[in-house]
Amino acid sequence: MAVAELSHDDFRAAFRQKGVDMRIGLDIASITLKRQACVIILVAGDSDFVPAAKLARREGLQFILDPLWQQVPRDLFEHIDGLRSGFPRPP
């Protein structure tokens, strides 16, 4: 089949999210331990970030969460310093 013969029906999106939360957690730990920031703002709401939030706060950083207007799991909520949103609430 020639490229010119291809149509949208010949393609299928296949998205995979692999290890993204872990990489973000490692970045938070690295920034924290290298003292490269005094405030971390995380735009997420996943309780996978509890260990990173605990480490940052234990090391004296302020940890702010923007959950994009989603419910924040209790175990994550207890390890943040504040909730903020930089985006308008959707209708």
VENVEN-V879230 format. One record per run of one state. SS is the DSSP state (hx for helix, st for strand, lp for the rest). FROM is the first residue (numbers start at 1). TO is the last residue. If there is no record, write none. Layout:
BEGIN
ss=SS from=FROM to=TO
ss=SS from=FROM to=TO
END
This chain:
BEGIN
ss=lp from=1 to=2
ss=hx from=3 to=5
ss=lp from=6 to=7
ss=hx from=8 to=10
ss=lp from=11 to=19
ss=hx from=20 to=33
ss=lp from=34 to=38
ss=st from=39 to=43
ss=lp from=44 to=46
ss=hx from=47 to=58
ss=lp from=59 to=61
ss=st from=62 to=66
ss=lp from=67 to=73
ss=hx from=74 to=77
ss=lp from=78 to=81
ss=st from=82 to=83
ss=lp from=84 to=91
END
